[in-house]
Amino acid sequence: MPWFVKIERGIVEKKTFDQYVPAHKAYVKNLIDKGHKAKTGYWGELGGGMLLFEANSLEEAQKIVKHDPLIENKCVEYEIHEWRIVVE
């Protein structure tokens, strides 16, 4: 299954962003349970982060990202890319 990455940049105040973090974490745990091997985290300097996950296609990856609570609540701007692993 191909890997995809959502690279994001926060666009709301931290207080607003933080209220959706628990829902985002639960969403990612659900993706893991469904076999997407998801991982999420934020940049050390704050202000953005990344979601890495497997999906069958770019279309499926876009649907997955669309339902992330951080996206649904307009907390971040993002890009989505297929990530082609060269070395493991």
Secondary structure as UniProt FT lines:
FT   STRAND          3..10
FT   HELIX           14..18
FT   TURN            19..20
FT   HELIX           21..33
FT   TURN            34..35
FT   STRAND          39..42
FT   TURN            44..45
FT   STRAND          48..54
FT   HELIX           58..66
FT   HELIX           69..72
FT   TURN            73..74
FT   STRAND          76..83
//
